């Protein structure tokens, strides 16, 4: 009879404290929700020459709330399913470490969903059914990632979900509430940002291949193996740079070459993923991938703003 897996290590954080909630929400990864709004808004600004600051602010708050919902559901969902064991080397989960109770986290999820709906009401009132559909499907996806009888996190569709909702929907939605339309440049920018957001999840799942397989998760990395996972990461990390010439052509501005400044970082990450030893080194690689999306998005935003002003 095999011995039970060791309990997750406790960390030096007071239960119920602000630091405990930061762990549950994973504040260091919220750039994944922030970057798409800045990119979508700036691309819309380049197209129209104007920006509605209120709508941009509401879109930003809604996007961050949606990621917070997904992260909180992720935290409590793993604990509830008994999938959090001492073999995992990823970032700590507040409920499994005893820093927050599942009831507290579930209440926070309900409040965050309510806040997201309230924030979205003015946007729906102005733009109607398209924004309503984007908002409702985003909430459902955030809850379904680690909730329900068949969580998305237990399937190979996690990266696709991130690409769609933290790329296509977030960028296009942020631009749509400014323009009331979707431009070709907005679609291209959305695909680029979504690819980089999905690349972050690839690192997470690549790191946890052995652990996920032992707990019944069937992620892309578990089903197809480490080599296929590394190839997927390379495609997602490098594809946004292939899209840069298209963005230059679509916008008619040479300033849209700026995102290429992040290319050396992407190449370094692609080389590092297959050679990183199993363990905590992947957590640093994950944060570097978050920063890659931030730098690419910042360069894209700066380029579009300069193109609009000059």
C-alpha positions in Angstrom: 0.0 0.0 0.0 1.5 3.4 -1.0 1.9 6.1 1.6 -0.3 9.1 1.3 1.0 12.2 -0.5 2.5 14.8 1.9 0.3 17.7 2.8 1.1 21.0 1.0 3.7 23.0 2.9 2.5 25.8 5.1 3.9 29.3 4.4 4.5 32.2 6.7 1.3 34.2 6.1 -1.4 34.9 8.6 -4.7 33.2 7.7 -7.3 35.6 6.4 -4.8 38.4 5.9 -4.4 40.6 2.8 -1.4 38.5 1.8 -3.5 35.4 1.9 -6.0 36.9 -0.5 -3.1 38.0 -2.7 -2.0 34.4 -2.9 -5.6 33.3 -3.8 -6.0 36.0 -6.5 -2.5 35.6 -7.7 -2.0 39.3 -8.1 1.4 39.0 -9.9 -0.4 37.4 -12.9 -3.1 40.0 -13.3 -1.1 41.6 -16.1 -2.6 38.9 -18.2 -6.0 40.6 -17.8 -4.7 44.2 -17.9 -2.6 44.1 -21.1 -5.5 43.2 -23.4 -7.5 46.2 -22.3 -4.7 48.6 -23.0 -4.0 47.0 -26.3 -7.6 47.0 -27.4 -8.3 50.5 -26.3 -5.1 51.9 -28.0 -5.8 50.1 -31.3 -9.4 51.6 -31.2 -7.9 55.0 -30.5 -5.7 54.7 -33.5 -8.7 53.9 -35.6 -11.0 56.7 -34.3 -8.8 59.3 -32.8 -10.8 59.4 -29.6 -11.2 57.3 -26.4 -14.0 57.1 -23.9 -12.1 56.9 -20.6 -15.1 55.7 -18.6 -15.7 52.8 -20.9 -12.0 51.9 -21.0 -11.9 52.0 -17.2 -15.0 49.8 -16.9 -13.5 47.3 -19.3 -10.2 47.2 -17.3 -12.0 46.6 -14.0 -14.2 43.9 -15.6 -11.2 42.1 -17.2 -9.3 42.1 -13.9 -12.3 40.8 -12.0 -12.8 38.0 -14.5 -9.2 36.8 -14.0 -9.6 37.1 -10.2 -12.7 34.9 -10.5 -10.8 32.3 -12.5 -7.9 32.4 -10.1 -10.1 32.1 -7.0 -12.1 29.2 -8.6 -8.8 27.6 -9.4 -7.6 27.9 -5.9 -10.7 26.5 -4.2 -11.5 24.0 -6.9 -8.2 22.1 -6.7 -8.5 21.9 -2.9 -12.1 20.6 -3.1 -11.1 17.9 -5.6 -8.1 16.8 -3.5 -5.8 17.6 -6.3 -3.4 19.7 -4.2 -0.7 17.4 -3.0 2.8 17.8 -1.7 4.2 16.7 -5.1 3.2 20.0 -6.8 5.9 22.7 -7.1 3.7 25.5 -8.5 2.6 28.7 -6.7 0.9 28.0 -3.4 -2.9 27.9 -3.1 -4.5 29.7 -0.2 -7.2 27.2 0.6 -4.9 24.1 0.6 -2.4 26.0 2.8 -5.1 26.8 5.3 -4.8 30.6 4.7 -8.4 30.9 3.6 -11.4 28.6 4.0 -13.2 27.3 0.9 -16.4 29.1 2.1 -14.5 32.5 2.2 -13.2 32.0 -1.3 -16.5 30.9 -2.7 -18.2 34.0 -1.1 -15.5 36.1 -2.7 -16.2 34.5 -6.1 -20.0 35.3 -5.7 -19.1 39.0 -4.9 -16.7 39.2 -7.7 -19.3 37.9 -10.2 -21.8 40.4 -8.9 -19.2 43.2 -9.2 -18.4 42.2 -12.8 -22.1 42.3 -13.7 -22.5 45.7 -12.2 -19.4 47.1 -13.9 -20.6 45.7 -17.2 -24.1 47.2 -17.1 -23.2 50.6 -18.5 -21.3 48.9 -21.3 -24.3 46.6 -22.1 -26.7 49.6 -22.0 -24.5 51.4 -24.6 -23.5 48.6 -26.9 -26.2 45.9 -26.4 -26.2 42.2 -27.2 -22.5 41.8 -28.4 -21.1 43.1 -25.1 -23.7 41.2 -23.1 -22.7 37.9 -24.8 -19.0 38.6 -24.4 -19.5 39.4 -20.7 -21.7 36.4 -19.9 -19.6 33.9 -21.7 -16.5 35.3 -20.0 -18.0 34.8 -16.6 -19.1 31.3 -17.4 -15.6 30.4 -18.7 -13.9 31.8 -15.6 -16.2 29.7 -13.4 -15.9 26.6 -15.6 -12.1 26.6 -15.7 -12.0 24.7 -12.4 -15.7 24.3 -11.6 -18.6 22.0 -12.6 -18.6 18.3 -13.2 -16.0 18.6 -16.0 -13.6 21.5 -15.4 -11.8 22.9 -18.4 -8.6 22.6 -16.4 -9.0 18.8 -16.5 -9.1 18.8 -20.3 -6.6 19.8 -23.1 -8.7 22.9 -23.8 -7.2 25.2 -21.2 -4.8 27.0 -23.5 -7.6 27.5 -26.1 -9.8 29.0 -23.4 -7.1 31.4 -22.4 -6.5 32.4 -26.0 -10.1 33.0 -26.6 -11.1 34.9 -23.4 -7.8 36.6 -22.4 -7.0 37.4 -26.0 -9.8 37.5 -28.5 -12.6 38.5 -26.2 -10.6 40.8 -24.0 -8.9 42.8 -26.7 -11.8 42.8 -29.2 -14.2 43.7 -26.4 -12.1 46.6 -25.2 -11.9 47.9 -28.7 -15.6 47.3 -29.4 -16.8 49.4 -26.5 -14.8 52.3 -28.0 -15.7 51.8 -31.7 -18.9 49.8 -31.8 -17.1 47.7 -34.5 -14.2 45.3 -35.0 -11.3 46.3 -37.2 -8.7 43.9 -38.9 -6.0 45.4 -36.7 -8.0 44.7 -33.6 -8.4 41.0 -34.6 -4.7 40.7 -35.2 -3.7 42.3 -32.0 -6.2 40.1 -30.1 -4.7 37.0 -31.6 -1.2 38.1 -30.7 -2.0 38.9 -27.1 -4.1 35.7 -26.7 -1.2 33.6 -27.9 1.1 35.1 -25.3 -1.5 34.6 -22.5 -2.0 31.0 -23.5 1.8 30.5 -23.5 1.7 31.3 -19.7 -0.6 28.4 -19.1 1.6 26.1 -21.3 4.5 26.8 -18.9 2.2 26.1 -15.9 1.0 22.8 -17.3 4.4 21.8 -18.7 5.8 22.2 -15.2 3.1 20.0 -13.6 3.0 17.2 -16.1 3.8 14.4 -13.6 1.6 15.9 -10.9 -1.4 16.5 -13.2 -1.2 13.0 -14.5 -1.3 11.6 -11.0 -4.4 13.6 -10.1 -6.5 12.8 -13.2 -5.9 15.9 -15.1 -5.6 15.5 -18.9 -4.0 18.7 -20.0 -2.4 19.1 -23.4 1.0 18.5 -21.8 -0.2 15.3 -20.1 -2.0 13.9 -23.2 0.7 14.7 -25.8 3.9 14.8 -23.8 6.7 17.3 -22.9 8.0 17.5 -26.5 4.6 18.5 -27.9 4.1 20.9 -25.0 7.5 22.6 -25.8 6.5 22.9 -29.4 3.2 24.5 -28.5 4.9 27.0 -26.3 7.3 27.9 -29.2 4.4 28.5 -31.5 2.5 30.6 -29.0 5.5 32.6 -27.9 6.8 33.4 -31.5 3.6 33.7 -33.5 2.8 37.2 -32.2 6.1 38.4 -33.7 5.1 37.0 -37.1 1.9 39.1 -36.8 3.9 42.3 -36.4 4.3 43.0 -40.2 0.6 42.4 -40.6 -0.1 45.0 -37.9 2.2 47.5 -39.6 0.3 46.9 -42.9 -3.1 47.1 -41.3 -2.4 50.3 -39.5 -0.1 51.9 -42.1 2.3 52.9 -39.3 6.0 51.9 -39.1 5.7 52.4 -35.3 3.9 49.1 -35.0 7.3 47.4 -35.5 8.0 48.3 -31.8 6.8 44.9 -30.4 9.8 43.2 -32.1 11.9 44.6 -29.3 10.5 41.8 -27.2 11.6 39.1 -29.6 14.9 38.3 -28.0 13.1 37.6 -24.7 10.7 35.2 -26.5 13.5 33.3 -28.2 15.3 33.0 -24.8 12.1 31.5 -23.3 11.6 29.1 -26.1 15.1 27.8 -25.6 14.8 27.7 -21.9 11.6 25.7 -21.6 12.8 22.3 -22.8 16.1 22.6 -20.8 14.7 23.8 -17.4 15.0 21.1 -14.8 11.8 19.9 -13.2 11.0 21.9 -10.1 10.8 25.4 -8.9 12.8 26.8 -11.8 9.6 26.7 -13.8 7.9 29.3 -11.5 10.6 31.9 -12.6 10.0 30.8 -16.2 6.3 31.3 -15.8 6.7 34.9 -14.5 9.2 35.6 -17.4 6.4 34.6 -19.8 4.0 36.9 -18.0 6.5 39.7 -18.5 6.9 38.8 -22.2 3.2 39.4 -22.7 3.5 42.7 -20.7 6.4 44.0 -22.7 4.9 43.0 -26.1 1.6 44.6 -25.1 3.3 47.7 -23.8 5.3 48.1 -27.0 2.1 47.6 -29.1 0.2 50.1 -27.0 3.0 52.7 -27.2 3.3 52.2 -30.9 -0.4 52.7 -31.6 -0.5 55.7 -29.3 2.5 57.3 -31.0 1.0 56.5 -34.4 -2.2 58.3 -33.4 -0.4 61.4 -32.1 2.2 61.9 -34.8 
